[in-house]
Amino acid sequence: MKNYLEFEKEIKALEEEVDGLKNPFGSEGISEVDTKKIKSTQDEINEKLRETYKNLNSWQKTLVARHEDRPKANFYIKKIFDQFTLLSGDRFFGDDKSVIAGFGLINGKSVLVIGQEKGEDLNTRIERNFGMMRPEGYRKCIRLMKLADRFQIPVVTFVDTPGAYPGIGAEQRGQASAIANSIESSMSLTVPNISIIIGEGGSGGAIALASSNKVIMLENSIYSVISPEGCASILWRDPSKSLEAAEAMKMTAKDLLEYGIIDEIISEPLGGAHRNPEAIAEDIKFSILKNLRIFENFSREEVYEDRKAKFLKIGRSEGFSKSSSSDFGLSYKGSEIQKIKNHFFKNKLVYLGISLVLIVGLISFIY
């Protein structure tokens, strides 16, 4: 049984009509199937889907990212990787079922695969804690990332979580430090790491696994420091203002690519990834292989420097580079226009004084 979102009511009615037309048993027994009517109605559905999904606002994209039929990490791992070997436990407390981790092959190449898993039905969602990782989950990821780094195996992560688990037990076991250590491990890898945000990339729970050389988002996924509801509750004390919060936070793939937070957007099939999971899995596999090829001839230091430069560049024109005057430290690297602007800003009082002197001299000359 398909699940529909609120803005898909017309699409639901049309698809129910198609299902009725395909049924050969009418009210008077067996009847002829009207193929022309089915085709015209299906064309209308496709046009409605195209028009609806082309004009989704940020809140509607959030709903699509959370769609319960949307393919999860476990599906992609099974479809994309061969000979996947599941590894468990953080060697400290226990195993966290909300994250699937292990080694597999993609086109014969070994990779470490980490996927945040929300679950497919109520029972598995409870078992997976709705994709909200606990400290032992992050420690498991850290353990395996260090192992992959030692044996020069690239890392691929699938991000899909509303955020890290905020329960008392998680806090007692060091949730904050586990997330911080996971970010540090991701950033310090000397092997390529690629993150694909397949649904909801929420808070530090997502950033812990998305601090990568390449951050890729599916077209209708979201990535933000907090959920729209949480933001609305804090700013307006009104969760009903989620639409305003979602628009203000710039959490969609298009916005984040424009700001340089992510590196690539993977287009989804018509109507979202849940309408054609096989096709989107193929597209993700193609993107992973393409991005892994970029780093084939990189040394370990070059991979690390590439990731560092990528994150230092966010919010700046060109970022930082090694200082030419010394082997140690970083110097700011910007465009010539930006350097001129910075120079004028730093010496604005001097230029203001010169301007006043010139204006006074000009007035004296005229009179």
Number of C-alpha atoms within 10 A of each C-alpha: 4 8 11 14 12 10 13 15 11 13 20 17 11 16 17 12 14 19 10 14 18 15 13 13 13 12 7 6 7 10 11 11 15 12 12 9 13 18 12 12 17 17 12 15 20 15 13 17 17 14 12 14 18 11 10 14 13 26 19 18 23 24 18 25 27 20 18 17 18 19 22 23 26 18 15 20 21 13 14 20 19 16 12 19 12 12 14 17 18 19 11 9 13 14 19 23 26 25 29 24 26 17 21 21 16 15 11 10 12 19 21 23 28 26 28 29 26 29 22 18 11 11 10 15 16 15 15 21 19 22 28 24 28 27 27 24 29 26 25 26 31 23 16 23 26 17 13 20 19 12 10 16 20 21 24 24 24 29 31 30 29 24 22 23 20 13 10 9 12 17 15 10 14 13 25 17 14 23 25 16 16 28 22 15 19 26 21 19 24 24 24 28 31 22 26 29 32 31 30 26 29 24 17 21 30 28 22 24 31 27 23 29 27 23 19 27 30 23 22 29 29 31 30 21 17 19 23 26 18 16 21 20 16 11 11 13 12 13 16 13 16 21 18 15 23 25 14 12 18 16 25 24 26 17 15 19 16 10 14 15 19 25 16 19 20 19 15 20 17 15 20 22 26 22 16 15 19 16 13 21 20 14 16 20 17 12 18 20 13 11 16 16 11 10 18 10 9 15 12 15 11 15 20 20 16 17 21 19 15 20 18 14 18 14 11 15 12 16 19 19 17 13 13 10 8 9 8 9 11 13 14 15 17 16 11 9 9 14 13 11 11 13 11 14 11 11 10 12 11 10 13 12 11 11 12 11 12 12 12 10 11 11 10 9 8 6 5
